[in-house]
Amino acid sequence: MLRQERRRGPFVIRKTVGAAESPASAAPSPADRPLRIALLAYRGDPFCGGQGVYVRHLSRELARLGHHVEVITGPPYAVVDDVPGNPVKLTKLPSLDLYRDPDPFRLPRPREYRDWIDVLEVGGMLTAGFPEPLTFSLRAARHLKARRAEFDVVHDNQTLGYGQLALPRMGFPLVTTIHHPITVDRALEIAGAATLRRKLTLRRWYGFTTMQKRVSARLPEVVTVSGSSKAEIVEHLGVSPDRVSVVPVGADTELFSPSDTVAKVPGRIVTTASADVPLKGLIHLVEALAKLRTEREAELVVVGKPKTDGPVMRAIRQLGLGGAVRFVSDLTDAELVDLIRSAEVACVPSLYEGFSLPAAEAMSCGTALVASTGGAIPEVAGPDGETCLAVPPGDAEALRKAIGRLLDEPELRARLARNGRARVLERFTWRNAAALTAERYRVAIDAHADARAVHA
């Protein structure tokens, strides 16, 4: 790996070439001392979505590199791992948690209200909106205002709320991760809505994307996880391309690893659907399974929770797959890893992904992968026939053929599994992601100091 150097004042700025796309990828002051990082997550649960996984693993690896990390999270709260000698701190910012199980869309009792932000949160829910990004950003800004001396940089994980814009004015250098624009989810869900009423409801629910677009266009330093996501951010959110750096994330390769002690279950297919929405393409995989079962025994295990009255469950009932599809959730890390190891085939059927952690984790486990070419998935899964079998998004017949081929060809499965694991080890590890993200922190700190000097 080539490293280029130049000088700004007394500091050496090192630029890494070839590690990942990172425009103006400099690592300026303060030298190489450990940084004090506030990592924000408006929703942090690592068991219900990729953003929670990101916060958990990135915070751990930053701490292992010697940085001091405090995760500041709204409910469902983040989980942090123990790092001996340098623990990650977890600070919980309570909300009214209006979408919690088992009573989502509840109306809080009068005594639960604490301030005007709570009123705003309930108002957003009652008007069919999703207020959490806005209300968390306001609570986080209020919380950080009294703690300026405690952090060198604030890293926001895709909250993109108006409160975030106050942070640079308070004196905080700011880095923001945008995994992919939620406008993509919005467009796909509205397009798939069956009724006008549903389309109008979705337009209101996704109303927060207007705020996110306004905030994104004013952010000084944006990190994203793939080249595909960068292009979408520039197009959909109006962010200047020179302010977007690509830092791929990855798998915990020590945890997600092959094991000869877990036997493969013949015909088992595993997939992850953190949200039961059209974007994940699960219905196309269910249709592919129905076709597969006309010629062989096969089962599908879905990591995620279905909507009981949603299109996926309706399709399962209509196709007579009740005994062939199983949903599992709230798995421990070990249970998830062993499930992936037990499958003959892992599948990522998504219509679009900004990265695809499930693909990286399956490959890291040494499980042969069938993956769609939606969004950034090919950047993760790699070339068709070498590290995966690639299929067009939304094509149930192509899924059937690819999965059937892997079930029939154990040598092909073994080759894809080996090559997939090697690809992840080379390109997609959390340690590398943390090191590159820390470089972006130093860029943001330096740029913030320059801006303050200009206005002094």
C-alpha positions, 0 to 999 in steps of 0.5 A: 500500500502506497502512502504519500506525505505532505506538510501543513504547518508542523504536522505531517499529512499522510494520504493512503492510496489504494486502501479505499476511495477516500477523496483528499484522504489525509490524516492531519492534526492532532498527530497520532494521539488517541481521539475522544469520539462521541458516536451517535446512533438514533437507533442502535439495536444490533439485532434489528438492522445494519446501523446497529451492527455498524455502531457496535463493531466500529466502536469496538475496533476504534477502542482497540486502536486506542481511541476513547469512544462513547456511544450516545444512543436512543432506543432501541439502545445500542450494544457495545462490546467489552474492550479490556483496558479501554471500554466503550462507554454507553450513554442512553438518551431516552425517548418516548419509544413510541414504536416499541414492542409490544405496544407500537404507536402507543399514546403516552400518559401525561406524566411521561412527557418531560419537555417540548421535544416529547410533545414534538415526538408524539405530534409526529407520530399522530400525524403519521410521520416518523419523528425519531431522527429529528427528536434524537438529533435535538436531544443529542445536541442538547446533551453535547452542548454541556460537554464540548471539552470532552470530545475531539469529534462527533460522529453521527450515524445517519440521524441527519436531523436538524439538531445535528447542524448545531454541532459545528456551531458549538465547536464540534468537528463533525463526521456523518455516516450515510449508509445509503439515502433513505429516499431509495427505500421511500421510492421502492416502497411507494412504487410497491404500494397497492392502494392510493391510501397506502401510497399517501401514508408512505409519503407522510411516513417518509416525510423526514427524508426532506429534512435529511436532504436539507441537512446532508447538503450542509454536512462538512464530512460524509462517510459512506460504505460503497461507491454505489452509495456515494453516487446515490448520496450525490444524486439524491441528497445533493452532497458535493462529491468531494465531501463524500469518502468511501470507507467499506465496512465488513464482518467480524472475521473472528466471529463469522468464520468457518467451522468443521464442527457445524454440520451442513443441513441438506437443502438449507438456505439462509437469508437476513431480512432486518426489515420486512419491506419490498427493498429486501426482496424476500418475496422473490426468494419465497417464490424461488423456494416454491419452485425449488420444492417442486424438484427437491427438498429445501428449506428457508431460514429467515433471520428477521421478523415478518409482518403477519399480514404482509405480502411475504406471509401471504405469499408463504400461505398461498404457496403452501410453504408454511412448513418450509420457511422459518423465521428466527430473531433475537439470536445470540452472536453464536447462534447466528454464526452457527445458523449461517454455517449450517446452511448450504446456501446463503442468499441476499435477494435485496433489490438495493443495498448500500453495502450488505453486511449479511453478504460479508458475514455469510462469505466470512463464515465460508457459506456459498452465496447467491446475491442479487446485483442490486445497489452495492451488493456486487462491490461486496459479493464480488465477481459472478462465478468466483466468489458468488453466483450473481442474479438480477434483482427481483428475478425469482427464476434466476434465484431458483436456478442459482440456488439449485445449481449450488445445491447440486454442485458441492465442488462449486459451493466449496470453491465459492466458500473459499474465495468468499472468505478470502475476499472478506479477509482482504477487503472487509474487516472492521479493523480496517474500517475503523482505521480509515474512519479515524483518518476521516476524523482527523481530516474533519478536526483539521478542517474545523480548526482551519475554518475557525481560524479563518473566522477568528 
